[in-house]
Amino acid sequence: MANEAQTQIMNDLVIDRNEDFIAKSEQLKPELVRETVRPQNFVEVVADPAVIHGWRAQAIESQAEQSYGKGDEFILDFGTHQVGYVFMQIRPVGSPPDAPLSLKLTFGEMPVEMAEPFSEYDGWLSSSWLQEETIYVDVLPARIELPRRYSFRYIKFEVLDTSRKYRVAFDDIQCQTVTSADPSCVIPLHHKDSLLAQIDQVSIKTLQDCMQDVFEDGPKRDRRLWLGDLRLQALANYETFQNNDLVKRCLYLFAGVPDDRGRIMANVFIAPSLIPDDIYLFDYSLLFSTTLHDYYFATNDKETLVELWPSAYRQIELALERLDEHNIVKDDKSWWSFIDWHQELNKQAPSQAVLIHAIKRAIEMAKVLGSDKQAFLEERLQEIVTATITHLWDEEQGFFVSGAEKQVSWASQIWMALAEVLEPEENRQLMNRLLSEKPEIVLTTPYMYHYLVEALIIVGEKEKAVEQLKAYWGEMIHDGADTFWELYDPNNKDFSPYGSYLINSYCHAWSCTPTYLIRKYNL
Amino acid sequence: MANEAQTQIMNDLVIDRNEDFIAKSEQLKPELVRETVRPQNFVEVVADPAVIHGWRAQAIESQAEQSYGKGDEFILDFGTHQVGYVFMQIRPVGSPPDAPLSLKLTFGEMPVEMAEPFSEYDGWLSSSWLQEETIYVDVLPARIELPRRYSFRYIKFEVLDTSRKYRVAFDDIQCQTVTSADPSCVIPLHHKDSLLAQIDQVSIKTLQDCMQDVFEDGPKRDRRLWLGDLRLQALANYETFQNNDLVKRCLYLFAGVPDDRGRIMANVFIAPSLIPDDIYLFDYSLLFSTTLHDYYFATNDKETLVELWPSAYRQIELALERLDEHNIVKDDKSWWSFIDWHQELNKQAPSQAVLIHAIKRAIEMAKVLGSDKQAFLEERLQEIVTATITHLWDEEQGFFVSGAEKQVSWASQIWMALAEVLEPEENRQLMNRLLSEKPEIVLTTPYMYHYLVEALIIVGEKEKAVEQLKAYWGEMIHDGADTFWELYDPNNKDFSPYGSYLINSYCHAWSCTPTYLIRKYNL
């Protein structure tokens, strides 16, 4: 999550475990749905400058009765994105196997992972995320059950060595896929626009592959529950799989391990036991509250609302501490807010908007609860909105500005629009001005593109919303996406904030919202 | 076993399984003795042209509370040779581990295996024998139990990657050693000659590490039951561990899977089920009979002698088919005999001697059994010995010659001496002539050095036998052997018939006989 130059580490984090919440999250552990999938084709990777990353997978004829010796390799295509466990049978061909088999397996979501050696990777995220295994098989024939879970469409098999006396053959290679999403719950869309129909499908598949023991951000990387992704996955979930207990589980997981000031961390680890990461993000912490709001209004689960409201309210309370005497979020070196991956993006204005957006939804929850915080929140909201217009709105440019340099970014305008700081008509003009003037500090993640599209919808520009959605997610499909990606800049398709596209996740939760946008808003 | 240019493959081998024999071998499966061993030091490998392979392991101070990150490595020394399973605890140090740990482990019997990368190996035996593993650990802390068995003194740990946020520490690294030898059965030697005492110890440790589910040739490589090694291990076993059931098990394993002509193959695989290798060696097949002879006279197990005599006799019978009209072993392209690893060694004369040696012992068994084969064998023996002297003895040189080129080799003289073809006094002179004239075709394996020493003993040259034993095995100890090696040429310490000393076994059964020679012959 952190940018390259800054890796957030908090050495003195003290966690205040709520064992009731943790127990509740445990009880909500989902059953995983398992299915057996077999490879569809042999493929080879072909260099092609016309495609993303410059590599294309091309189906080739398989030879029947193929056996492999030292240095032989082949690539299998499983037809679409899979998340699961890989099994196979390996048998010796020739004389009895008088030395072990050494075999290397490489798993890739995209053809480039079959083409570019992982040994050349030099990004700043850990190389351990790149999925490869070297196994030694002492006894043949053997049934191999790889213990780790993989996220892939392609598997490359490389026989490192056998011996001069034998070769090997592979039988019954299969993937046992796992998900906590039940596809039979999804109501078919039947959209007359075939591209939107396709985007909806790919979006649903993306969510399905990310729904595991928790809502994972991405099944290849980081395989973890993050607040920002959770919020969006939950919205998509309500329109599709409706596994609402999974949302509830995740809310209790986060609320179960705040620090001793009540701060909810940006992501949690659940194995070997539940611990929060030492990353605290201003915007993500507020999204906890917003996610609870969305959950309640999707499910009417008042009991959960009652129980988790104090945790949600606490995040608002803590965020308010960051406001300066002008009621503007203090932009200094002591805070972290995500918003988007752009290296130069200033977080002040977008974060201010996330706060306003969160307070409004907190007020809705307070009303349902008859909470005594309602009046206080309404009063603060008023002050903050007024301050925002006073200090962050540049009337001349017609944009919100952020930070000491008064940066104009896409993210600021989008979040301010979602927070409905301006009146509706000015809000609509703001979004239109954004689209026509195209400030330099652009969006880099599908996460922010979601909010762009949603902002266009709520200001009443549905057609433009559909246009953006098709241009972005449609282009991803055109570029070969079986599931939507963690990162995508249609003008710089090699983009990775990590230093190498090999490590990007090509099935990412925060990219799965088109199904929500299409279905919820009847696009 | 086969030389580089010749790899024996028999495509149409038909096996005639004897299920009774196989069942008997199953019932004799040994219990493995397990012990927990911990590393003794951290070491580093230091280049040193004065030592074998040019690398020495030097103990270094360990830092307490050491943690490791990307690119860090360390080497542990377990103090002596170990065969077993490796366990450890790994825990994260720093922030919660937000990416998998990727860890590479390299196991070596000798310091050179810690120094020279296996990626540079280019010998003709399979690189899969070189012991290394790359593991990915998704959940930390973790208890790691590596499933494969390793043969090593040193383990190198290389942390390939963690993440910027955490490092790892290793706790409680241990090896659970396995053997089917019970050290408490060994009577202490108390030899006044301290070098002989040491040689005896190292020899016993070598045998102990090779005694597993079967008598293995070497626990690193090939981890398999071979006839030639079995014979020598059994002799050492009778003087030490006296696990005679293990010898019996191995005899039944071999006798259980002859081919459809009754030929017993040179080695067998026991997993996933018992199958013989497709290697048939003239000398090794005769050693089956000799091994049965040794077994009976060590144990008086007549029941086994009765059951396995037909298999033993059959090997003699089949070997006799190779004699030409002069009663000399036909040396052509249609046969394989091992004898020793020397590339230019002619096998005719040594194999002739192995045959004579085997027939003499078969006659001893026939006598015990009252077998009607006795007379026939005695008659054939006479003919063969006469023919051997007529056709293979060069009176002028005072040596036996082998093959069309009339090659004079160490191996020929040694086996002829063991076969007692000449009268005792001439036999003794033969061995002395060998030691003084030193023919060019020398010995390359401890296997043949065993027979050299034993030949000197049986011709009555005990002192010279001790001299040779000390010069050879003593020099191995001087060069750092914790267990005796598969291959050793004191004049060419880098020797490997496989193209690289990395792949040599440094704990090899056929090198373990000094304990037998010392104890049996009271050296």
Interface residues (C-beta under 8 A of the other chain):
Chain A: T7 I9 M10 K70 G94 S95 P96 P97 D98 A99 P100 L101 S102 W124 L125 S126 S127 S128 W129 E133 T134 Y136 D138 V139 L140 P141 A142 R148 L160 D161 T162 S163 R164 K165 D222 R224 F269 A271 P272 I275 P276 D277 D278
Chain B: T7 I9 M10 K70 G94 S95 P96 P97 D98 A99 P100 L101 S102 W124 L125 S126 S127 S128 W129 E133 T134 Y136 D138 V139 L140 P141 A142 R148 L160 D161 T162 S163 R164 K165 D222 R224 F269 A271 P272 I275 P276 D277 D278
